Amino acid sequence: MKASLLYLNKVMITSSLALILVISPTSHARSNQNDLIAIDTYQQDIKQALALYQAKDFTKALPALEEIAKRGDKRAQYIVGTMYLNSQGTAQDLKKSYAWLTVANEQKTKAWKKPLQMLDEKLPADFLALANQEAADYVEKYGAKAQKLKCRPVKTLGSKKAKHTCVKSELKPGFYFLAQRS
């Protein structure tokens, strides 16, 4: 009786381990597929969102650009930050503006620092503390590290001075990482 119970326990444990090994790789692969976006799709989404902004259709441009900003695109993050600052397509929201501008400034573009510096100078200290908390949350969700961006100085042809830029990493040929965060 003891031998048959021992055998039954071994069979159940072995079956459970085999099931776990079979399920784990497929569920892991499935979740990885959800974390990728085709580069062509990514570029097309950016192009469409920027076209709406350039056409001054701010009501449609804001949600489109905000989606791109959540994917880590620094230019979209900067534009969204300025849209919240200037009430373009939305009511003015200085906390969101500050948060998006903070994330965008991971790229260290000199001109992009000006609106953020203005907010730092003009906002009351208690409001600035709240804005900094929201900015930290945005950096955690949409910043370079969270979105797997490579940020480094890059020299352009004809220039001696390198510009600090952040670009998406190609994780799989033809695909960028896409964190699923809202």
VMD Tcl script that builds the backbone (N, CA, C; Angstrom):
set m [mol new atoms 546]
animate dup $m
set s [atomselect $m all]
$s set {name element resname resid chain x y z} {
  {N N MET 1 A 0.825 -1.184 0.000}
  {CA C MET 1 A 0.000 0.000 0.000}
  {C C MET 1 A 0.874 1.254 0.000}
  {N N LYS 2 A 1.891 1.280 0.896}
  {CA C LYS 2 A 2.794 2.422 0.953}
  {C C LYS 2 A 3.539 2.587 -0.370}
  {N N ALA 3 A 3.949 1.476 -0.954}
  {CA C ALA 3 A 4.690 1.532 -2.217}
  {C C ALA 3 A 3.821 2.098 -3.328}
  {N N SER 4 A 2.535 1.719 -3.358}
  {CA C SER 4 A 1.661 2.235 -4.418}
  {C C SER 4 A 1.379 3.722 -4.205}
  {N N LEU 5 A 1.250 4.179 -2.953}
  {CA C LEU 5 A 1.058 5.605 -2.680}
  {C C LEU 5 A 2.303 6.401 -3.057}
  {N N LEU 6 A 3.463 5.847 -2.738}
  {CA C LEU 6 A 4.715 6.505 -3.085}
  {C C LEU 6 A 4.855 6.619 -4.601}
  {N N TYR 7 A 4.515 5.545 -5.317}
  {CA C TYR 7 A 4.573 5.552 -6.782}
  {C C TYR 7 A 3.595 6.585 -7.354}
  {N N LEU 8 A 2.385 6.638 -6.791}
  {CA C LEU 8 A 1.362 7.575 -7.245}
  {C C LEU 8 A 1.827 9.028 -7.039}
  {N N ASN 9 A 2.443 9.308 -5.885}
  {CA C ASN 9 A 2.970 10.651 -5.617}
  {C C ASN 9 A 4.059 11.025 -6.631}
  {N N LYS 10 A 4.963 10.073 -6.937}
  {CA C LYS 10 A 6.020 10.324 -7.911}
  {C C LYS 10 A 5.428 10.642 -9.281}
  {N N VAL 11 A 4.427 9.885 -9.684}
  {CA C VAL 11 A 3.791 10.098 -10.986}
  {C C VAL 11 A 3.136 11.472 -11.040}
  {N N MET 12 A 2.445 11.846 -9.946}
  {CA C MET 12 A 1.761 13.148 -9.908}
  {C C MET 12 A 2.772 14.297 -9.952}
  {N N ILE 13 A 3.859 14.176 -9.219}
  {CA C ILE 13 A 4.884 15.225 -9.202}
  {C C ILE 13 A 5.535 15.338 -10.568}
  {N N THR 14 A 5.884 14.195 -11.159}
  {CA C THR 14 A 6.507 14.208 -12.480}
  {C C THR 14 A 5.568 14.806 -13.520}
  {N N SER 15 A 4.299 14.441 -13.465}
  {CA C SER 15 A 3.313 14.982 -14.409}
  {C C SER 15 A 3.162 16.488 -14.228}
  {N N SER 16 A 3.125 16.930 -12.981}
  {CA C SER 16 A 2.989 18.368 -12.707}
  {C C SER 16 A 4.189 19.138 -13.231}
  {N N LEU 17 A 5.397 18.621 -12.994}
  {CA C LEU 17 A 6.596 19.283 -13.484}
  {C C LEU 17 A 6.627 19.326 -15.013}
  {N N ALA 18 A 6.221 18.251 -15.634}
  {CA C ALA 18 A 6.197 18.211 -17.097}
  {C C ALA 18 A 5.208 19.237 -17.636}
  {N N LEU 19 A 4.054 19.356 -16.992}
  {CA C LEU 19 A 3.040 20.314 -17.412}
  {C C LEU 19 A 3.557 21.747 -17.264}
  {N N ILE 20 A 4.233 22.013 -16.155}
  {CA C ILE 20 A 4.793 23.348 -15.922}
  {C C ILE 20 A 5.835 23.679 -16.989}
  {N N LEU 21 A 6.692 22.711 -17.310}
  {CA C LEU 21 A 7.721 22.941 -18.322}
  {C C LEU 21 A 7.120 23.168 -19.705}
  {N N VAL 22 A 6.025 22.505 -19.999}
  {CA C VAL 22 A 5.373 22.665 -21.301}
  {C C VAL 22 A 4.669 24.007 -21.385}
  {N N ILE 23 A 3.994 24.423 -20.330}
  {CA C ILE 23 A 3.221 25.666 -20.342}
  {C C ILE 23 A 4.126 26.895 -20.268}
  {N N SER 24 A 5.146 26.865 -19.459}
  {CA C SER 24 A 5.980 28.048 -19.228}
  {C C SER 24 A 6.580 28.658 -20.482}
  {N N PRO 25 A 7.241 27.913 -21.335}
  {CA C PRO 25 A 7.834 28.562 -22.508}
  {C C PRO 25 A 6.803 29.195 -23.430}
  {N N THR 26 A 5.648 28.553 -23.590}
  {CA C THR 26 A 4.655 29.130 -24.497}
  {C C THR 26 A 4.034 30.375 -23.911}
  {N N SER 27 A 3.758 30.398 -22.639}
  {CA C SER 27 A 3.174 31.605 -22.059}
  {C C SER 27 A 4.203 32.733 -22.045}
  {N N HIS 28 A 5.478 32.379 -21.838}
  {CA C HIS 28 A 6.530 33.399 -21.865}
  {C C HIS 28 A 6.677 33.966 -23.276}
  {N N ALA 29 A 6.659 33.086 -24.257}
  {CA C ALA 29 A 6.788 33.552 -25.644}
  {C C ALA 29 A 5.589 34.407 -26.026}
  {N N ARG 30 A 4.417 34.027 -25.571}
  {CA C ARG 30 A 3.224 34.796 -25.891}
  {C C ARG 30 A 3.318 36.190 -25.279}
  {N N SER 31 A 3.753 36.293 -24.040}
  {CA C SER 31 A 3.853 37.616 -23.420}
  {C C SER 31 A 4.928 38.456 -24.103}
  {N N ASN 32 A 5.992 37.818 -24.593}
  {CA C ASN 32 A 7.020 38.566 -25.305}
  {C C ASN 32 A 6.493 39.123 -26.617}
  {N N GLN 33 A 5.629 38.373 -27.302}
  {CA C GLN 33 A 5.063 38.859 -28.555}
  {C C GLN 33 A 4.222 40.112 -28.309}
  {N N ASN 34 A 3.538 40.182 -27.175}
  {CA C ASN 34 A 2.732 41.360 -26.843}
  {C C ASN 34 A 3.604 42.565 -26.541}
  {N N ASP 35 A 4.874 42.347 -26.259}
  {CA C ASP 35 A 5.785 43.432 -25.926}
  {C C ASP 35 A 6.554 43.947 -27.138}
  {N N LEU 36 A 6.144 43.541 -28.336}
  {CA C LEU 36 A 6.837 43.959 -29.548}
  {C C LEU 36 A 5.889 44.714 -30.473}
  {N N ILE 37 A 6.458 45.635 -31.247}
  {CA C ILE 37 A 5.697 46.339 -32.272}
  {C C ILE 37 A 6.586 46.410 -33.521}
  {N N ALA 38 A 5.982 46.156 -34.658}
  {CA C ALA 38 A 6.732 46.221 -35.910}
  {C C ALA 38 A 7.249 47.649 -36.108}
  {N N ILE 39 A 8.486 47.762 -36.549}
  {CA C ILE 39 A 9.099 49.073 -36.739}
  {C C ILE 39 A 8.291 49.902 -37.737}
  {N N ASP 40 A 7.828 49.275 -38.803}
  {CA C ASP 40 A 7.023 49.989 -39.807}
  {C C ASP 40 A 5.747 50.564 -39.187}
  {N N THR 41 A 5.078 49.764 -38.362}
  {CA C THR 41 A 3.859 50.215 -37.687}
  {C C THR 41 A 4.175 51.375 -36.756}
  {N N TYR 42 A 5.246 51.240 -36.001}
  {CA C TYR 42 A 5.676 52.275 -35.061}
  {C C TYR 42 A 5.937 53.596 -35.796}
  {N N GLN 43 A 6.695 53.523 -36.896}
  {CA C GLN 43 A 7.014 54.721 -37.667}
  {C C GLN 43 A 5.767 55.333 -38.297}
  {N N GLN 44 A 4.855 54.499 -38.782}
  {CA C GLN 44 A 3.619 54.991 -39.394}
  {C C GLN 44 A 2.748 55.699 -38.356}
  {N N ASP 45 A 2.669 55.137 -37.153}
  {CA C ASP 45 A 1.894 55.764 -36.077}
  {C C ASP 45 A 2.450 57.141 -35.735}
  {N N ILE 46 A 3.766 57.262 -35.685}
  {CA C ILE 46 A 4.407 58.549 -35.392}
  {C C ILE 46 A 4.093 59.548 -36.508}
  {N N LYS 47 A 4.232 59.102 -37.742}
  {CA C LYS 47 A 3.987 59.967 -38.899}
  {C C LYS 47 A 2.549 60.503 -38.888}
  {N N GLN 48 A 1.580 59.635 -38.609}
  {CA C GLN 48 A 0.167 60.049 -38.587}
  {C C GLN 48 A -0.099 61.034 -37.448}
  {N N ALA 49 A 0.455 60.765 -36.274}
  {CA C ALA 49 A 0.248 61.643 -35.119}
  {C C ALA 49 A 0.860 63.023 -35.370}
  {N N LEU 50 A 2.059 63.048 -35.933}
  {CA C LEU 50 A 2.720 64.327 -36.238}
  {C C LEU 50 A 1.965 65.100 -37.324}
  {N N ALA 51 A 1.406 64.393 -38.279}
  {CA C ALA 51 A 0.623 65.055 -39.337}
  {C C ALA 51 A -0.601 65.746 -38.737}
  {N N LEU 52 A -1.255 65.115 -37.782}
  {CA C LEU 52 A -2.407 65.736 -37.100}
  {C C LEU 52 A -1.961 66.993 -36.351}
  {N N TYR 53 A -0.815 66.909 -35.685}
  {CA C TYR 53 A -0.302 68.052 -34.939}
  {C C TYR 53 A 0.054 69.202 -35.885}
  {N N GLN 54 A 0.740 68.891 -36.977}
  {CA C GLN 54 A 1.146 69.918 -37.934}
  {C C GLN 54 A -0.058 70.550 -38.635}
  {N N ALA 55 A -1.150 69.779 -38.758}
  {CA C ALA 55 A -2.379 70.316 -39.348}
  {C C ALA 55 A -3.183 71.105 -38.305}
  {N N LYS 56 A -2.652 71.212 -37.095}
  {CA C LYS 56 A -3.275 71.931 -35.979}
  {C C LYS 56 A -4.617 71.328 -35.561}
  {N N ASP 57 A -4.780 70.020 -35.799}
  {CA C ASP 57 A -5.954 69.289 -35.336}
  {C C ASP 57 A -5.611 68.731 -33.952}
  {N N PHE 58 A -5.488 69.646 -33.002}
  {CA C PHE 58 A -4.976 69.305 -31.680}
  {C C PHE 58 A -5.864 68.312 -30.917}
  {N N THR 59 A -7.173 68.361 -31.140}
  {CA C THR 59 A -8.073 67.447 -30.429}
  {C C THR 59 A -7.785 65.997 -30.813}
  {N N LYS 60 A -7.452 65.750 -32.070}
  {CA C LYS 60 A -7.109 64.389 -32.504}
  {C C LYS 60 A -5.625 64.105 -32.289}
  {N N ALA 61 A -4.801 65.130 -32.394}
  {CA C ALA 61 A -3.356 64.944 -32.278}
  {C C ALA 61 A -2.946 64.548 -30.858}
  {N N LEU 62 A -3.579 65.147 -29.852}
  {CA C LEU 62 A -3.160 64.882 -28.474}
  {C C LEU 62 A -3.249 63.404 -28.111}
  {N N PRO 63 A -4.403 62.723 -28.286}
  {CA C PRO 63 A -4.414 61.303 -27.914}
  {C C PRO 63 A -3.459 60.449 -28.756}
  {N N ALA 64 A -3.325 60.792 -30.038}
  {CA C ALA 64 A -2.415 60.038 -30.900}
  {C C ALA 64 A -0.965 60.219 -30.452}
  {N N LEU 65 A -0.585 61.461 -30.170}
  {CA C LEU 65 A 0.781 61.727 -29.717}
  {C C LEU 65 A 1.035 61.168 -28.314}
  {N N GLU 66 A 0.019 61.207 -27.474}
  {CA C GLU 66 A 0.182 60.672 -26.120}
  {C C GLU 66 A 0.436 59.164 -26.166}
  {N N GLU 67 A -0.210 58.471 -27.082}
  {CA C GLU 67 A 0.035 57.031 -27.253}
  {C C GLU 67 A 1.479 56.792 -27.686}
  {N N ILE 68 A 1.965 57.603 -28.611}
  {CA C ILE 68 A 3.361 57.492 -29.067}
  {C C ILE 68 A 4.308 57.849 -27.918}
  {N N ALA 69 A 3.958 58.868 -27.133}
  {CA C ALA 69 A 4.777 59.279 -25.990}
  {C C ALA 69 A 4.888 58.146 -24.969}
  {N N LYS 70 A 3.810 57.422 -24.772}
  {CA C LYS 70 A 3.830 56.297 -23.829}
  {C C LYS 70 A 4.751 55.182 -24.311}
  {N N ARG 71 A 4.998 55.138 -25.600}
  {CA C ARG 71 A 5.912 54.139 -26.167}
  {C C ARG 71 A 7.371 54.568 -26.016}
  {N N GLY 72 A 7.597 55.781 -25.521}
  {CA C GLY 72 A 8.954 56.242 -25.247}
  {C C GLY 72 A 9.512 57.236 -26.235}
  {N N ASP 73 A 8.766 57.623 -27.256}
  {CA C ASP 73 A 9.279 58.563 -28.241}
  {C C ASP 73 A 9.478 59.938 -27.602}
  {N N LYS 74 A 10.725 60.406 -27.570}
  {CA C LYS 74 A 11.067 61.652 -26.872}
  {C C LYS 74 A 10.438 62.877 -27.524}
  {N N ARG 75 A 10.409 62.921 -28.839}
  {CA C ARG 75 A 9.803 64.068 -29.528}
  {C C ARG 75 A 8.313 64.151 -29.191}
  {N N ALA 76 A 7.624 63.024 -29.212}
  {CA C ALA 76 A 6.194 63.010 -28.863}
  {C C ALA 76 A 6.000 63.422 -27.403}
  {N N GLN 77 A 6.876 62.971 -26.518}
  {CA C GLN 77 A 6.767 63.345 -25.106}
  {C C GLN 77 A 6.902 64.852 -24.935}
  {N N TYR 78 A 7.835 65.446 -25.661}
  {CA C TYR 78 A 8.020 66.895 -25.584}
  {C C TYR 78 A 6.793 67.626 -26.129}
  {N N ILE 79 A 6.295 67.203 -27.272}
  {CA C ILE 79 A 5.133 67.868 -27.872}
  {C C ILE 79 A 3.917 67.745 -26.959}
  {N N VAL 80 A 3.691 66.563 -26.396}
  {CA C VAL 80 A 2.556 66.371 -25.485}
  {C C VAL 80 A 2.711 67.277 -24.266}
  {N N GLY 81 A 3.930 67.373 -23.740}
  {CA C GLY 81 A 4.179 68.264 -22.598}
  {C C GLY 81 A 3.843 69.708 -22.915}
  {N N THR 82 A 4.215 70.149 -24.109}
  {CA C THR 82 A 3.915 71.533 -24.489}
  {C C THR 82 A 2.424 71.714 -24.798}
  {N N MET 83 A 1.775 70.660 -25.295}
  {CA C MET 83 A 0.332 70.761 -25.559}
  {C C MET 83 A -0.445 70.938 -24.252}
  {N N TYR 84 A -0.056 70.198 -23.213}
  {CA C TYR 84 A -0.709 70.369 -21.903}
  {C C TYR 84 A -0.375 71.738 -21.305}
  {N N LEU 85 A 0.797 72.239 -21.586}
  {CA C LEU 85 A 1.199 73.551 -21.094}
  {C C LEU 85 A 0.425 74.669 -21.787}
  {N N ASN 86 A 0.242 74.542 -23.100}
  {CA C ASN 86 A -0.373 75.603 -23.909}
  {C C ASN 86 A -1.854 75.396 -24.199}
  {N N SER 87 A -2.478 74.435 -23.555}
  {CA C SER 87 A -3.919 74.158 -23.742}
  {C C SER 87 A -4.246 73.848 -25.203}
  {N N GLN 88 A -3.467 73.020 -25.826}
  {CA C GLN 88 A -3.719 72.645 -27.216}
  {C C GLN 88 A -4.422 71.287 -27.248}
  {N N GLY 89 A -5.718 71.295 -27.574}
  {CA C GLY 89 A -6.494 70.066 -27.638}
  {C C GLY 89 A -6.972 69.582 -26.291}
  {N N THR 90 A -6.732 70.367 -25.250}
  {CA C THR 90 A -7.097 69.987 -23.889}
  {C C THR 90 A -7.055 71.229 -23.009}
  {N N ALA 91 A -7.614 71.083 -21.828}
  {CA C ALA 91 A -7.456 72.157 -20.840}
  {C C ALA 91 A -6.011 72.109 -20.334}
  {N N GLN 92 A -5.502 73.247 -19.895}
  {CA C GLN 92 A -4.137 73.281 -19.382}
  {C C GLN 92 A -4.024 72.353 -18.173}
  {N N ASP 93 A -2.981 71.550 -18.160}
  {CA C ASP 93 A -2.708 70.647 -17.041}
  {C C ASP 93 A -1.211 70.714 -16.767}
  {N N LEU 94 A -0.858 71.523 -15.775}
  {CA C LEU 94 A 0.562 71.785 -15.520}
  {C C LEU 94 A 1.292 70.568 -14.941}
  {N N LYS 95 A 0.579 69.711 -14.190}
  {CA C LYS 95 A 1.225 68.496 -13.672}
  {C C LYS 95 A 1.591 67.550 -14.807}
  {N N LYS 96 A 0.647 67.329 -15.721}
  {CA C LYS 96 A 0.943 66.453 -16.858}
  {C C LYS 96 A 2.013 67.071 -17.750}
  {N N SER 97 A 1.935 68.370 -17.943}
  {CA C SER 97 A 2.940 69.055 -18.740}
  {C C SER 97 A 4.324 68.848 -18.125}
  {N N TYR 98 A 4.437 69.069 -16.844}
  {CA C TYR 98 A 5.707 68.922 -16.141}
  {C C TYR 98 A 6.215 67.479 -16.243}
  {N N ALA 99 A 5.296 66.512 -16.074}
  {CA C ALA 99 A 5.682 65.107 -16.128}
  {C C ALA 99 A 6.196 64.725 -17.514}
  {N N TRP 100 A 5.461 65.096 -18.561}
  {CA C TRP 100 A 5.891 64.752 -19.924}
  {C C TRP 100 A 7.187 65.465 -20.300}
  {N N LEU 101 A 7.316 66.719 -19.908}
  {CA C LEU 101 A 8.545 67.452 -20.226}
  {C C LEU 101 A 9.752 66.853 -19.499}
  {N N THR 102 A 9.534 66.371 -18.289}
  {CA C THR 102 A 10.611 65.727 -17.527}
  {C C THR 102 A 11.081 64.462 -18.240}
  {N N VAL 103 A 10.142 63.631 -18.677}
  {CA C VAL 103 A 10.498 62.393 -19.376}
  {C C VAL 103 A 11.211 62.731 -20.688}
  {N N ALA 104 A 10.690 63.700 -21.427}
  {CA C ALA 104 A 11.298 64.083 -22.704}
  {C C ALA 104 A 12.735 64.555 -22.508}
  {N N ASN 105 A 13.004 65.212 -21.406}
  {CA C ASN 105 A 14.328 65.780 -21.164}
  {C C ASN 105 A 15.387 64.750 -20.792}
  {N N GLU 106 A 15.017 63.474 -20.773}
  {CA C GLU 106 A 16.047 62.433 -20.672}
  {C C GLU 106 A 16.960 62.514 -21.900}
  {N N GLN 107 A 16.429 63.049 -22.993}
  {CA C GLN 107 A 17.204 63.185 -24.230}
  {C C GLN 107 A 18.209 64.334 -24.148}
  {N N LYS 108 A 18.050 65.225 -23.194}
  {CA C LYS 108 A 18.988 66.328 -22.958}
  {C C LYS 108 A 19.114 67.259 -24.156}
  {N N THR 109 A 17.976 67.630 -24.718}
  {CA C THR 109 A 17.956 68.605 -25.808}
  {C C THR 109 A 17.850 69.986 -25.178}
  {N N LYS 110 A 18.782 70.846 -25.508}
  {CA C LYS 110 A 18.888 72.157 -24.873}
  {C C LYS 110 A 17.578 72.960 -24.939}
  {N N ALA 111 A 16.958 73.030 -26.107}
  {CA C ALA 111 A 15.728 73.815 -26.276}
  {C C ALA 111 A 14.565 73.248 -25.456}
  {N N TRP 112 A 14.580 71.947 -25.223}
  {CA C TRP 112 A 13.478 71.318 -24.490}
  {C C TRP 112 A 13.519 71.637 -22.996}
  {N N LYS 113 A 14.651 72.087 -22.509}
  {CA C LYS 113 A 14.786 72.396 -21.082}
  {C C LYS 113 A 14.058 73.686 -20.704}
  {N N LYS 114 A 13.884 74.592 -21.666}
  {CA C LYS 114 A 13.319 75.909 -21.359}
  {C C LYS 114 A 11.919 75.861 -20.750}
  {N N PRO 115 A 10.950 75.144 -21.334}
  {CA C PRO 115 A 9.624 75.126 -20.702}
  {C C PRO 115 A 9.651 74.490 -19.313}
  {N N LEU 116 A 10.499 73.468 -19.138}
  {CA C LEU 116 A 10.605 72.810 -17.833}
  {C C LEU 116 A 11.226 73.759 -16.805}
  {N N GLN 117 A 12.232 74.515 -17.210}
  {CA C GLN 117 A 12.849 75.495 -16.306}
  {C C GLN 117 A 11.853 76.585 -15.934}
  {N N MET 118 A 11.040 77.002 -16.911}
  {CA C MET 118 A 10.023 78.021 -16.638}
  {C C MET 118 A 9.026 77.505 -15.590}
  {N N LEU 119 A 8.598 76.267 -15.740}
  {CA C LEU 119 A 7.669 75.697 -14.759}
  {C C LEU 119 A 8.329 75.596 -13.386}
  {N N ASP 120 A 9.597 75.200 -13.358}
  {CA C ASP 120 A 10.333 75.121 -12.083}
  {C C ASP 120 A 10.371 76.476 -11.382}
  {N N GLU 121 A 10.519 77.539 -12.144}
  {CA C GLU 121 A 10.612 78.887 -11.573}
  {C C GLU 121 A 9.249 79.449 -11.167}
  {N N LYS 122 A 8.209 79.127 -11.898}
  {CA C LYS 122 A 6.908 79.769 -11.705}
  {C C LYS 122 A 5.948 79.017 -10.789}
  {N N LEU 123 A 6.074 77.702 -10.699}
  {CA C LEU 123 A 5.119 76.925 -9.909}
  {C C LEU 123 A 5.428 77.034 -8.419}
  {N N PRO 124 A 4.372 77.080 -7.596}
  {CA C PRO 124 A 4.595 77.093 -6.142}
  {C C PRO 124 A 5.230 75.775 -5.674}
  {N N ALA 125 A 5.984 75.829 -4.606}
  {CA C ALA 125 A 6.752 74.682 -4.121}
  {C C ALA 125 A 5.877 73.458 -3.841}
  {N N ASP 126 A 4.687 73.651 -3.243}
  {CA C ASP 126 A 3.829 72.506 -2.932}
  {C C ASP 126 A 3.295 71.846 -4.213}
  {N N PHE 127 A 2.938 72.657 -5.206}
  {CA C PHE 127 A 2.472 72.123 -6.478}
  {C C PHE 127 A 3.626 71.436 -7.216}
  {N N LEU 128 A 4.801 72.018 -7.137}
  {CA C LEU 128 A 5.987 71.452 -7.780}
  {C C LEU 128 A 6.333 70.081 -7.189}
  {N N ALA 129 A 6.126 69.928 -5.882}
  {CA C ALA 129 A 6.377 68.636 -5.239}
  {C C ALA 129 A 5.441 67.567 -5.820}
  {N N LEU 130 A 4.168 67.905 -6.016}
  {CA C LEU 130 A 3.213 66.976 -6.626}
  {C C LEU 130 A 3.584 66.687 -8.082}
  {N N ALA 131 A 3.984 67.718 -8.798}
  {CA C ALA 131 A 4.377 67.557 -10.202}
  {C C ALA 131 A 5.609 66.657 -10.318}
  {N N ASN 132 A 6.542 66.796 -9.392}
  {CA C ASN 132 A 7.739 65.949 -9.391}
  {C C ASN 132 A 7.397 64.489 -9.121}
  {N N GLN 133 A 6.405 64.252 -8.247}
  {CA C GLN 133 A 5.968 62.878 -7.987}
  {C C GLN 133 A 5.378 62.261 -9.254}
  {N N GLU 134 A 4.526 63.023 -9.937}
  {CA C GLU 134 A 3.933 62.531 -11.179}
  {C C GLU 134 A 5.012 62.319 -12.237}
  {N N ALA 135 A 5.980 63.219 -12.295}
  {CA C ALA 135 A 7.078 63.092 -13.252}
  {C C ALA 135 A 7.876 61.812 -12.992}
  {N N ALA 136 A 8.132 61.508 -11.734}
  {CA C ALA 136 A 8.865 60.281 -11.395}
  {C C ALA 136 A 8.085 59.044 -11.845}
  {N N ASP 137 A 6.763 59.089 -11.688}
  {CA C ASP 137 A 5.910 57.991 -12.140}
  {C C ASP 137 A 5.982 57.842 -13.660}
  {N N TYR 138 A 5.955 58.957 -14.379}
  {CA C TYR 138 A 6.033 58.925 -15.847}
  {C C TYR 138 A 7.394 58.396 -16.311}
  {N N VAL 139 A 8.462 58.807 -15.642}
  {CA C VAL 139 A 9.799 58.321 -15.995}
  {C C VAL 139 A 9.858 56.807 -15.793}
  {N N GLU 140 A 9.268 56.324 -14.712}
  {CA C GLU 140 A 9.260 54.884 -14.437}
  {C C GLU 140 A 8.487 54.120 -15.509}
  {N N LYS 141 A 7.367 54.680 -15.971}
  {CA C LYS 141 A 6.533 53.994 -16.965}
  {C C LYS 141 A 6.993 54.213 -18.398}
  {N N TYR 142 A 7.345 55.458 -18.738}
  {CA C TYR 142 A 7.569 55.834 -20.134}
  {C C TYR 142 A 8.978 56.316 -20.431}
  {N N GLY 143 A 9.850 56.228 -19.454}
  {CA C GLY 143 A 11.210 56.720 -19.626}
  {C C GLY 143 A 12.082 55.774 -20.435}
  {N N ALA 144 A 13.300 56.198 -20.649}
  {CA C ALA 144 A 14.245 55.468 -21.490}
  {C C ALA 144 A 14.468 54.037 -20.999}
  {N N LYS 145 A 14.632 53.868 -19.717}
  {CA C LYS 145 A 14.898 52.528 -19.180}
  {C C LYS 145 A 13.674 51.630 -19.336}
  {N N ALA 146 A 12.504 52.142 -18.995}
  {CA C ALA 146 A 11.276 51.342 -19.069}
  {C C ALA 146 A 10.933 50.947 -20.503}
  {N N GLN 147 A 11.246 51.820 -21.445}
  {CA C GLN 147 A 10.894 51.575 -22.847}
  {C C GLN 147 A 12.058 51.009 -23.665}
  {N N LYS 148 A 13.138 50.668 -22.984}
  {CA C LYS 148 A 14.330 50.080 -23.618}
  {C C LYS 148 A 14.882 50.962 -24.746}
  {N N LEU 149 A 15.114 52.225 -24.406}
  {CA C LEU 149 A 15.725 53.155 -25.348}
  {C C LEU 149 A 17.223 53.209 -25.087}
  {N N LYS 150 A 17.973 53.477 -26.132}
  {CA C LYS 150 A 19.405 53.694 -25.986}
  {C C LYS 150 A 19.632 55.191 -26.087}
  {N N CYS 151 A 20.161 55.775 -25.032}
  {CA C CYS 151 A 20.441 57.215 -25.009}
  {C C CYS 151 A 21.955 57.393 -24.974}
  {N N ARG 152 A 22.442 58.151 -25.954}
  {CA C ARG 152 A 23.882 58.391 -26.015}
  {C C ARG 152 A 24.170 59.571 -26.927}
  {N N PRO 153 A 25.366 60.152 -26.786}
  {CA C PRO 153 A 25.745 61.249 -27.675}
  {C C PRO 153 A 25.980 60.713 -29.093}
  {N N VAL 154 A 25.418 61.399 -30.075}
  {CA C VAL 154 A 25.564 60.996 -31.475}
  {C C VAL 154 A 26.011 62.214 -32.281}
  {N N LYS 155 A 27.081 62.045 -33.054}
  {CA C LYS 155 A 27.556 63.121 -33.919}
  {C C LYS 155 A 26.842 63.032 -35.259}
  {N N THR 156 A 26.396 64.190 -35.733}
  {CA C THR 156 A 25.781 64.235 -37.052}
  {C C THR 156 A 26.826 64.681 -38.066}
  {N N LEU 157 A 26.617 64.305 -39.293}
  {CA C LEU 157 A 27.546 64.636 -40.361}
  {C C LEU 157 A 27.715 66.150 -40.472}
  {N N GLY 158 A 28.945 66.606 -40.468}
  {CA C GLY 158 A 29.240 68.026 -40.595}
  {C C GLY 158 A 29.273 68.772 -39.276}
  {N N SER 159 A 29.064 68.079 -38.165}
  {CA C SER 159 A 29.069 68.735 -36.865}
  {C C SER 159 A 30.125 68.095 -35.967}
  {N N LYS 160 A 30.831 68.928 -35.241}
  {CA C LYS 160 A 31.826 68.416 -34.299}
  {C C LYS 160 A 31.196 68.095 -32.955}
  {N N LYS 161 A 30.041 68.691 -32.725}
  {CA C LYS 161 A 29.368 68.546 -31.442}
  {C C LYS 161 A 28.359 67.389 -31.489}
  {N N ALA 162 A 28.425 66.517 -30.518}
  {CA C ALA 162 A 27.499 65.394 -30.443}
  {C C ALA 162 A 26.200 65.829 -29.761}
  {N N LYS 163 A 25.081 65.318 -30.269}
  {CA C LYS 163 A 23.778 65.566 -29.644}
  {C C LYS 163 A 23.377 64.314 -28.877}
  {N N HIS 164 A 22.899 64.505 -27.666}
  {CA C HIS 164 A 22.436 63.388 -26.857}
  {C C HIS 164 A 21.059 62.965 -27.363}
  {N N THR 165 A 20.947 61.745 -27.871}
  {CA C THR 165 A 19.670 61.274 -28.406}
  {C C THR 165 A 19.292 59.924 -27.818}
  {N N CYS 166 A 17.998 59.672 -27.812}
  {CA C CYS 166 A 17.453 58.405 -27.330}
  {C C CYS 166 A 16.674 57.754 -28.463}
  {N N VAL 167 A 16.977 56.496 -28.744}
  {CA C VAL 167 A 16.282 55.762 -29.799}
  {C C VAL 167 A 15.843 54.398 -29.287}
  {N N LYS 168 A 14.773 53.889 -29.885}
  {CA C LYS 168 A 14.263 52.566 -29.531}
  {C C LYS 168 A 15.285 51.494 -29.885}
  {N N SER 169 A 15.299 50.440 -29.101}
  {CA C SER 169 A 16.168 49.303 -29.376}
  {C C SER 169 A 15.395 48.273 -30.187}
  {N N GLU 170 A 16.031 47.755 -31.228}
  {CA C GLU 170 A 15.427 46.691 -32.028}
  {C C GLU 170 A 15.717 45.385 -31.301}
  {N N LEU 171 A 14.683 44.823 -30.650}
  {CA C LEU 171 A 14.885 43.621 -29.849}
  {C C LEU 171 A 14.907 42.361 -30.705}
  {N N LYS 172 A 14.150 42.397 -31.768}
  {CA C LYS 172 A 14.044 41.278 -32.685}
  {C C LYS 172 A 14.057 41.927 -34.066}
  {N N PRO 173 A 14.683 41.330 -35.057}
  {CA C PRO 173 A 14.745 41.997 -36.367}
  {C C PRO 173 A 13.366 42.488 -36.837}
  {N N GLY 174 A 13.287 43.795 -37.054}
  {CA C GLY 174 A 12.040 44.405 -37.525}
  {C C GLY 174 A 11.052 44.776 -36.439}
  {N N PHE 175 A 11.433 44.611 -35.164}
  {CA C PHE 175 A 10.507 44.882 -34.071}
  {C C PHE 175 A 11.171 45.677 -32.953}
  {N N TYR 176 A 10.413 46.621 -32.405}
  {CA C TYR 176 A 10.824 47.378 -31.222}
  {C C TYR 176 A 10.104 46.831 -30.001}
  {N N PHE 177 A 10.695 47.106 -28.839}
  {CA C PHE 177 A 10.048 46.782 -27.565}
  {C C PHE 177 A 8.889 47.737 -27.347}
  {N N LEU 178 A 7.794 47.233 -26.836}
  {CA C LEU 178 A 6.629 48.044 -26.540}
  {C C LEU 178 A 6.082 47.644 -25.178}
  {N N ALA 179 A 6.398 48.427 -24.156}
  {CA C ALA 179 A 5.888 48.127 -22.817}
  {C C ALA 179 A 4.392 48.368 -22.812}
  {N N GLN 180 A 3.649 47.455 -22.222}
  {CA C GLN 180 A 2.192 47.561 -22.158}
  {C C GLN 180 A 1.782 48.243 -20.853}
  {N N ARG 181 A 1.990 49.558 -20.797}
  {CA C ARG 181 A 1.660 50.308 -19.575}
  {C C ARG 181 A 0.737 51.458 -19.915}
  {N N SER 182 A -0.176 51.718 -19.017}
  {CA C SER 182 A -1.082 52.867 -19.216}
  {C C SER 182 A -0.918 53.868 -18.117}
}
mol reanalyze $m
mol bondsrecalc $m
mol representation Tube
mol addrep $m
